[in-house]
């Protein structure tokens, strides 16, 4: 029984050391923050409603 416990402890210790990994420090990749691009022109916010109003007036 004592030999079985010693053998199991030796296998467990060997398996733990084998899966420990490398001693190198992990390098983190720099995060890239991309801001949302604005519209091509700032006048597009009022241009489309202006065209719709002009079409509505022309239809009357």
N, C-alpha and C positions, 0 to 999 in steps of 0.2 A: 504494500500500500504506500509506503514511504517513497519507493522508487517511482511510482505512478504520479504522485504529487510533485516530485522534483522534476520529472520529465514534462509534466503539464506546465509547470512554472517556467521551465527553460524554453519550451515552444512558445508560450505566451510572450516572454521577454524578447525572443528572437523576432516574432511577428510584429511586435510593437516597434522595434528598432528598424525593421525593414520598411515599415510604412510611415516612418517619421518625416520623410521628405528631405529636401536639400537644405543646407544651412544658409543659403543665399537669402538676402532680403528681397521681398516682393517689391517690384517697381509698379507704381500706379501710373496709368496713362493720364495725361492732362485732359481735363474736360474742356470741350469746345462749346461755347455758347454762341448760338446764331440768333441774331435778332431778326424779327420779321421785317421783310422789305415793305416799304410803303408803296402806295400806288404810283403809277408812272407820272401822273399829274395830280396836283391837289384840287384842281377845278373839276375833276370827274364827279365829285360829291354833289355838285349843284347843276352840272351840265345835263344829265339825264332827266331830272325833273323839269328843267327848263324846256327841253325838247318835247316832253310829253305835254306840257301846258300849251306850247305853241301848236302842237298837233290838235289838241282839244279845241283851242280857239279857232283854228283854221276849219275844223269840221262844223263849227256852228255858223 
